[in-house]
Amino acid sequence: MSDATSKPATVLVIEDEVQIRRLLRVCLERGGYQVAEASSGKEGIGEAAACSPDAVLLDLGLPDMDGLSVLKRLREWSQVPILVVSVRAHEDEKITALDSGANDYVTKPFSTGELLARLRAALRSAQPPEANAVFRSGRLQVDLATRTVKVKGQKVRLTATEYALLLLFVQHAGKVLTHGQILREIWGPDGGDRTGQLRVYMAYLRDKLEANPGEPELLITEPGVGYRLVVPD
Ligand code: CA
């Protein structure tokens, strides 16, 4: 195959630790990606401009700049999917990274399978769905044009708020949405204190969409951070 679509995606790795860079390179090349590397924030920003990567893996602990600053600088001009790779397991940092425009995060030590799955999801979410698109994931089918939601082929009735919430997840399928992002989108700038209400609406949605609402397979909880709608591989 030599058509343009078969060109491997390029992933830029911004990571100061040589061993982790090497590990990521091996993992990504096995996954079929081309790899570009940078060992500092400044170099990473330059490399992102020079090689127009399809995705960026960004370490938060860099020697010259805070990774979050690198993220914000990249977001000033680029919508490239950015996955934050961090040893820091603090939820506050994940939330700040996501709120600053990261598509997802992977916490070190990570499994290569998980990393590649999250990367695929980030690359897919970078391609906006076509107009009239029908979104499908497992048992769920959402026709965005007719606002029809089906579960295993059966039409499901959603309230306006439930549909708005589901639509938000579909528009960001595969991506973690923080509680703050969801509250702002659904209830506006003053929505920040409605976390309890969000939990209630998530329960309603899961009741209507999930096979087993207690063990969701579509609308996954990211503990302490937010929620994610699973996209099929
Ligand atoms: Ca580091």
Residues whose N, C-alpha, C, O or C-beta is under 5 A from the ligand:
A	BS01	CA	D16 E17 D59 G61 L62
